Amino acid sequence: MVTNSKEDKRKPSEYYIISGDWEKQSKVLLERFPNLTSKDVRFKTGNETDLFQRLVNKLNKNLNEIIYILKANQEA
């Protein structure tokens, strides 16, 4: 069954908004995933979609996995 809910049409940046100290969070990501570079974790407020796409490609994970990683990283 196909649904046309608003959730299905949201941009990735609407699923999760990055908050807190991104500099600290990005350092943790760089330590946890050695294949990431500082360019991969570069982020400007409001451009979550660009960051998500870089992380999806570089870590070979889907968007839900990336958001889970970022949420866990933010809470740590």
ZABA-185830 format. One record per residue: y, x, z of N, C-alpha, C in turn. Coordinates in pm, whole numbers, plus 32768, in hexadecimal, padded with zeros to 4 digits. Layout:
// ZABA-185830
YXZYXZYXZ ...
***
This chain:
// ZABA-185830
7F8A80538000800080008000807D80588000 80DA803B7FAD815680887FA381C4803F7FED 82108089803C8281804D80818301808D8051 836B8045805A83EE80788031844B807A80A9 842080B58115847480B9818C84E4811D817A 854D810C81C885BE816981C3859181F581E8 853181FE824385028282827084CC82D381FB 848A8292819C845082D8812B84BB831480D0 853482E080D3859D830C80788602836A80B9 85EB838C8136864A83E4817B863C8473814B 86AB84BA815086A985498134866A859181AB 862F8607819485F686518203865A86698274 86D9867C8252873C869582BA8752861B8312 872685A682E68732852E833786BB85208396 864F8568837C85DC856683D485F585B78452 863E862284418652867E84B086D686C7849C 872886C6850387A8870C8500879D87838560 87BC87F8853087B4887085828829887285E4 880B888E86608873889786C58855890C8721 88B3892D877588A0899C87D188C88A208792 889B8A8B87CE88BD8B1287A488638B3E8731 88938B2B86B688408B4D864288258BE3863A 88838C348664886D8CC6866087F28CEB86B3 87E98CB3872A87758CCC878186F58C948743 86FE8C1A871086898BD986D486588C26865A 86B58C578609868D8CA0859186498D2485B5 86758D65862086358DE1864C85A58DC78676 858D8D5786B985058D3386E184AF8D1B8665 84E68CD68602849C8CC08585847A8D438541 84D98D9F853D84C08E2184FE84538E6F8546 844D8E6385C983E48EA68616835D8E638601 835E8DE085FD82E18D9385F282A68D9C8565 82FB8DA4850182CF8DA8847683078E258433 82C08E95843A82F38F15840783138F158371 82DB8EB8832582F98EB5829683818E778277 83C48E3D82DC844A8E0782C984B28E7682CE 851C8E648284858C8EC2828886068E7A82C3 866C8EC682E486E68E88831887248E2A82B0 87118E47823087428DEF81C786F88D6A81C8 86788D6C81E886278CF281ED86568C93825A 86868CC882CA86AC8C74833C87428C5C8345 878B8C8582DF881C8C6D82DC88348BD782D9 88968BA9832688AC8B1A8332893F8AFB834C 89718A96830689F78A61832089E589D08349 8A2E89A483AD8A25891B83DD8A3688BA8369 89DC885A836489DF87F682FA8989881A8281 89588895827B890588C1820B887488D58234 8841887B828987B7888582B6875688848240 8774883581DB871A8828816886FF88AE8126 876688FF81168754898480D986F989DB8130 871189DA81B086BE8A28820D862E89F78208 861B897382108593893B820E854989688191 858A8961811F8548898580A285208A19809F 85798A6F80D085568AFE80D684DD8B148131 84DB8AD281A4846D8AE4820283EB8AA881CC 83F28A35818B837B89F9814D833F8A5C80E9 83928A96809483638AF3802E832E8B75806A 83788BAD80C783558C3180FD82DB8C2B815A 82D18BBF81A982638BB4820981EB8B6781D1 81FB8B30815981918AE5811981608A728173 81C08A2881A981A489B6820081F0893D81CA 81C488C581F2820D884F81C482848834821F 82D887D681F6835387BA823F8338879082D0 82D3873E82E582B48712836E828F878883C7 824387E78391821F885E83DE829B88B183FF 82F688BF839F8370890B83B583C488CB8422 83D48848841B84238802848183E2880F850A 835D880785108316881A858F833188A685C7 832B890B857383458995859D83D489A285D2 84338969858984C0897385B184D989288635 849C88B4864684AD886986C3847388B78738 83FD88EE872683BD893C8790841089B787B1 844789F5874B849A8A6D875B851B8A4B87A6 855489D6878A85D089AC87CB85B9898E8860 8545895A888085268934890A84FD89AB895E 84D78A18891D84A88A8F8967851A8AD889AB 
***
